[in-house]
Amino acid sequence: MQLATNTLERVAPLTHAVGNVLKRVFVIGFSIVVFGNKISTQTGIGTAIAIAGVAIYSLIKANMEEQKRKAASSPAS
């Protein structure tokens, strides 16, 4: 949690979102390789849908945060 907070302070929200998705992909891949988890077609499709969902959610949320930050920093008309 602390690492995520420190990272978010140093990088753009979009970069953080992409890193978060890549972390999830790494954890899943790591468990497959190290623990020998078997992946059926159904499990693979479900995993891909879950990762895609997290990626889309993270990207949209990061985009909204960036727009809020830009709106707050722009001078009032």
N, CA, C and O of each residue as an XYZ file, in Angstrom:
308
protein
N       0.835     -1.189      0.000
C       0.000      0.000      0.000
C       0.878      1.251      0.000
O       0.615      2.194     -0.746
N       1.905      1.261      0.823
C       2.800      2.412      0.898
C       3.529      2.604     -0.423
O       3.709      3.733     -0.879
N       3.950      1.493     -1.044
C       4.641      1.578     -2.327
C       3.724      2.182     -3.387
O       4.163      3.009     -4.187
N       2.464      1.778     -3.400
C       1.514      2.316     -4.369
C       1.305      3.813     -4.150
O       1.218      4.573     -5.115
N       1.225      4.235     -2.911
C       1.042      5.656     -2.602
C       2.258      6.463     -3.027
O       2.119      7.526     -3.632
N       3.442      5.968     -2.714
C       4.662      6.667     -3.118
C       4.797      6.736     -4.629
O       5.212      7.757     -5.177
N       4.448      5.654     -5.295
C       4.526      5.630     -6.754
C       3.546      6.621     -7.354
O       3.895      7.344     -8.287
N       2.333      6.668     -6.840
C       1.316      7.572     -7.369
C       1.726      9.025     -7.225
O       1.377      9.856     -8.063
N       2.464      9.340     -6.166
C       2.941     10.715     -5.976
C       4.000     11.095     -7.005
O       4.176     12.275     -7.305
N       4.701     10.108     -7.545
C       5.825     10.383     -8.446
C       5.480     10.259     -9.932
O       6.194     10.816    -10.766
N       4.427      9.557    -10.280
C       4.089      9.348    -11.688
C       2.662      9.811    -11.968
O       1.878     10.068    -11.054
N       2.353      9.910    -13.245
C       1.003     10.302    -13.668
C       0.017      9.174    -13.343
O       0.408      8.007    -13.294
N      -1.237      9.508    -13.124
C      -2.229      8.468    -12.820
C      -2.323      7.393    -13.906
O      -2.522      6.218    -13.597
N      -2.183      7.784    -15.163
C      -2.270      6.808    -16.243
C      -1.109      5.815    -16.168
O      -1.308      4.616    -16.358
N       0.076      6.298    -15.897
C       1.245      5.433    -15.754
C       1.049      4.469    -14.593
O       1.387      3.289    -14.691
N       0.508      4.972    -13.506
C       0.238      4.134    -12.340
C      -0.789      3.060    -12.675
O      -0.646      1.913    -12.253
N      -1.825      3.421    -13.431
C      -2.867      2.461    -13.805
C      -2.292      1.348    -14.680
O      -2.596      0.173    -14.477
N      -1.475      1.717    -15.634
C      -0.863      0.716    -16.512
C       0.052     -0.202    -15.698
O       0.038     -1.418    -15.889
N       0.837      0.370    -14.801
C       1.699     -0.432    -13.948
C       0.916     -1.395    -13.081
O       1.342     -2.530    -12.870
N      -0.224     -0.955    -12.578
C      -1.074     -1.802    -11.747
C      -1.594     -3.002    -12.539
O      -1.625     -4.121    -12.028
N      -2.000     -2.766    -13.777
C      -2.489     -3.860    -14.622
C      -1.350     -4.832    -14.919
O      -1.533     -6.047    -14.860
N      -0.176     -4.292    -15.238
C       0.968     -5.160    -15.516
C       1.356     -5.986    -14.295
O       1.776     -7.137    -14.420
N       1.213     -5.390    -13.116
C       1.494     -6.131    -11.882
C       0.550     -7.318    -11.753
O       0.979     -8.412    -11.384
N      -0.715     -7.119    -12.049
C      -1.690     -8.203    -11.959
C      -1.368     -9.316    -12.955
O      -1.452    -10.500    -12.627
N      -1.001     -8.923    -14.169
C      -0.636     -9.911    -15.183
C       0.580    -10.709    -14.711
O       0.622    -11.929    -14.869
N       1.560    -10.027    -14.136
C       2.755    -10.698    -13.627
C       2.397    -11.688    -12.523
O       2.894    -12.814    -12.525
N       1.559    -11.294    -11.597
C       1.188    -12.180    -10.483
C       0.488    -13.427    -11.003
O       0.764    -14.534    -10.540
N      -0.414    -13.256    -11.960
C      -1.117    -14.412    -12.526
C      -0.128    -15.314    -13.265
O      -0.134    -16.532    -13.087
N       0.713    -14.710    -14.090
C       1.711    -15.493    -14.824
C       2.674    -16.208    -13.892
O       3.037    -17.360    -14.128
N       3.086    -15.522    -12.833
C       3.993    -16.100    -11.846
C       3.364    -17.323    -11.190
O       4.027    -18.345    -11.016
N       2.096    -17.224    -10.826
C       1.427    -18.361    -10.176
C       1.290    -19.541    -11.131
O       1.355    -20.696    -10.710
N       1.101    -19.251    -12.411
C       0.994    -20.333    -13.393
C       2.330    -21.066    -13.510
O       2.377    -22.296    -13.495
N       3.409    -20.299    -13.626
C       4.729    -20.898    -13.825
C       5.248    -21.569    -12.558
O       5.657    -22.730    -12.592
N       5.234    -20.845    -11.447
C       5.856    -21.354    -10.219
C       5.035    -22.463     -9.567
O       5.585    -23.483     -9.152
N       3.735    -22.267     -9.475
C       2.900    -23.238     -8.774
C       2.311    -24.285     -9.702
O       1.637    -25.209     -9.247
N       2.555    -24.150    -10.994
C       2.073    -25.137    -11.955
C       0.562    -25.160    -12.090
O      -0.020    -26.201    -12.394
N      -0.076    -24.023    -11.866
C      -1.531    -23.960    -12.021
C      -1.912    -24.233    -13.472
O      -1.319    -23.676    -14.396
N      -2.875    -25.068    -13.652
C      -3.345    -25.397    -14.999
C      -4.374    -24.361    -15.435
O      -5.224    -23.939    -14.651
N      -4.282    -23.965    -16.687
C      -5.200    -22.962    -17.227
C      -6.025    -23.612    -18.322
O      -5.495    -23.989    -19.367
N      -7.316    -23.743    -18.083
C      -8.220    -24.249    -19.114
C      -8.622    -23.087    -20.009
O      -8.339    -21.929    -19.701
N      -9.271    -23.393    -21.096
C      -9.745    -22.338    -21.996
C     -10.680    -21.391    -21.265
O     -10.576    -20.173    -21.408
N     -11.586    -21.946    -20.488
C     -12.538    -21.122    -19.752
C     -11.825    -20.230    -18.732
O     -12.169    -19.058    -18.582
N     -10.837    -20.786    -18.035
C     -10.073    -20.000    -17.061
C      -9.285    -18.902    -17.767
O      -9.219    -17.773    -17.282
N      -8.691    -19.227    -18.904
C      -7.935    -18.241    -19.674
C      -8.806    -17.098    -20.151
O      -8.416    -15.933    -20.067
N      -9.980    -17.428    -20.648
C     -10.910    -16.391    -21.110
C     -11.363    -15.530    -19.932
O     -11.414    -14.305    -20.038
N     -11.687    -16.165    -18.825
C     -12.110    -15.419    -17.637
C     -11.013    -14.505    -17.123
O     -11.276    -13.365    -16.738
N      -9.786    -15.001    -17.115
C      -8.655    -14.186    -16.673
C      -8.455    -12.996    -17.609
O      -8.233    -11.874    -17.154
N      -8.532    -13.241    -18.907
C      -8.375    -12.162    -19.881
C      -9.464    -11.100    -19.727
O      -9.186     -9.904    -19.811
N     -10.696    -11.537    -19.502
C     -11.798    -10.590    -19.298
C     -11.574     -9.783    -18.019
O     -11.791     -8.572    -18.002
N     -11.143    -10.450    -16.957
C     -10.895     -9.749    -15.687
C      -9.782     -8.723    -15.841
O      -9.915     -7.592    -15.373
N      -8.692     -9.100    -16.486
C      -7.579     -8.173    -16.687
C      -8.000     -7.014    -17.575
O      -7.655     -5.865    -17.300
N      -8.744     -7.305    -18.638
C      -9.226     -6.235    -19.524
C     -10.149     -5.289    -18.759
O     -10.074     -4.073    -18.934
N     -11.012     -5.838    -17.918
C     -11.909     -5.003    -17.125
C     -11.158     -4.089    -16.176
O     -11.474     -2.906    -16.058
N     -10.161     -4.644    -15.499
C      -9.347     -3.834    -14.595
C      -8.601     -2.763    -15.373
O      -8.498     -1.621    -14.925
N      -8.080     -3.132    -16.544
C      -7.342     -2.167    -17.365
C      -8.243     -1.024    -17.819
O      -7.863      0.143    -17.717
N      -9.417     -1.344    -18.311
C     -10.337     -0.309    -18.779
C     -10.763      0.593    -17.623
O     -10.766      1.817    -17.752
N     -11.123     -0.017    -16.495
C     -11.515      0.763    -15.326
C     -10.383      1.690    -14.875
O     -10.603      2.871    -14.606
N      -9.168      1.134    -14.798
C      -8.027      1.928    -14.347
C      -7.728      3.079    -15.303
O      -7.440      4.192    -14.863
N      -7.795      2.819    -16.589
C      -7.520      3.871    -17.570
C      -8.571      4.978    -17.523
O      -8.236      6.161    -17.593
N      -9.835      4.594    -17.403
C     -10.905      5.604    -17.321
C     -10.759      6.417    -16.036
O     -10.874      7.643    -16.056
N     -10.508      5.735    -14.923
C     -10.343      6.433    -13.648
C      -9.139      7.368    -13.685
O      -9.214      8.497    -13.200
N      -8.029      6.904    -14.260
C      -6.834      7.742    -14.372
C      -7.103      8.954    -15.261
O      -6.642     10.056    -14.962
N      -7.835      8.760    -16.335
C      -8.184      9.869    -17.231
C      -9.061     10.890    -16.516
O      -8.874     12.095    -16.688
N     -10.008     10.422    -15.719
C     -10.873     11.341    -14.973
C     -10.064     12.122    -13.937
O     -10.278     13.322    -13.758
N      -9.131     11.442    -13.250
C      -8.281     12.119    -12.266
C      -7.416     13.185    -12.941
O      -7.233     14.277    -12.403
N      -6.889     12.861    -14.116
C      -6.056     13.817    -14.853
C      -6.881     15.038    -15.269
O      -6.400     16.168    -15.189
N      -8.115     14.815    -15.710
C      -8.982     15.931    -16.096
C      -9.317     16.799    -14.890
O      -9.361     18.024    -15.003
N      -9.556     16.172    -13.728
C      -9.826     16.936    -12.506
C      -8.628     17.794    -12.139
O      -8.766     18.963    -11.778
N      -7.437     17.185    -12.239
C      -6.224     17.910    -11.880
C      -5.991     19.092    -12.828
O      -5.590     20.170    -12.389
N      -6.238     18.894    -14.111
C      -6.076     19.973    -15.086
C      -7.091     21.086    -14.827
O      -6.759     22.269    -14.899
N      -8.331     20.695    -14.524
C      -9.377     21.696    -14.264
C      -9.043     22.494    -13.001
O      -9.280     23.701    -12.951
N      -8.505     21.839    -12.000
C      -8.184     22.529    -10.735
C      -6.985     23.459    -10.900
O      -6.896     24.482    -10.221
N      -6.064     23.113    -11.798
C      -4.869     23.932    -11.958
C      -5.035     25.041    -12.984
O      -4.236     25.977    -13.016
N      -6.075     24.950    -13.836
C      -6.279     26.004    -14.830
C      -6.914     27.222    -14.165
O      -7.747     27.075    -13.271
N      -6.523     28.437    -14.597
C      -7.075     29.637    -13.998
C      -8.569     29.802    -14.326
O      -9.028     29.422    -15.404
N      -9.285     30.356    -13.408
C     -10.712     30.586    -13.600
C     -10.926     31.686    -14.625
O     -10.143     32.633    -14.704
N     -11.987     31.556    -15.409
C     -12.270     32.539    -16.447
C     -12.899     33.786    -15.888
O     -13.199     34.714    -16.638
